[in-house]
Amino acid sequence: MTAEIISGRVIGNQIREELTAEVTKLKEEHNITPGLAVVLVGEDPASVSYVTAKGRACESAGVFEETIRLPADTPEQEILDLVEKLNDDDRFHGILVQLPLPKHVNEEKVLLKIDPDKDVDGFHPMNVGRMVVGKPTFLPCTPHGIQELLMRSGNGPEGKHVVIVGRSNIVGKPMMNILVQKAVGANATVSVCHTRTKDMAAITRQADIIIVAAGVPEMITADMVSDGVVVIDVGVNRVGMKPSIKTPGKMVADLRGDVDFEGVKEKASFITPVPGGVGPMTITMLLKNTVESAKKTIQ
Ligand code: GUN
């Protein structure tokens, strides 16, 4: 079997078209332009490229976006003051502080400062709690995007055994909480593997769906999966440089997922590529949360 590709570019574009139509309607019928403030502290190359992509996506969907770039040595208090100012700024329906923050800044303190009603990342403890108990809230963008990929590719997780590899606060833990809910697009039996899991392959071989967010290049190999498995690869590992296809003469980072794509695709029924799989969905769901937040301001 050679797996069918689940394209985050194609599915993400479908959702972005739906969102663009909603933005037009919000402007025409309610005079509301959804707005997103992005805070970037420092110049970590991966963060700079995510933030740039977020800005472009907002622009193409008609969402107002402003990126506030601060130097890496900005004092914590200055970041907290900025978040407070953005909380009070009616132009913004969403606030995103790009993580990770520099070491001298307490990330938890900054996330707590964001108004939960503008927390389009879904990282505020109040929204995390609402997600855990299954109340409506902003869902974290990467796991929410993965849920959409599964649903829109005809691989809904209802009744399936989903094995998640990785237990980060951004992907693994929220993914587990979203899929275990008694809800449409969920109702899965969920296992979570991590660095202390014994005999991980024995568990991953039991999966109907594997979601890998471990940050280890190509760690899931063909011998670790069963025939017909659905594979979602969240990994974005920069393993070296290669010549750019778009711009001849330019070198770009060579990206690898957490899954050995070439080997695993021969056993899987569906698989996401890297790049072009989960990545575009994260940004799409950020747009969706921002538009939802703007809609809530309609009286
Ligand atoms: N860094 C990596 N992923 C994310 C994300 O989804 N949101 C924020 N704020 N920072 C990130």
Residues whose N, C-alpha, C, O or C-beta is under 5 A from the ligand:
A	BS01	GUN	L96 V97 Q98 L99 P100 D121
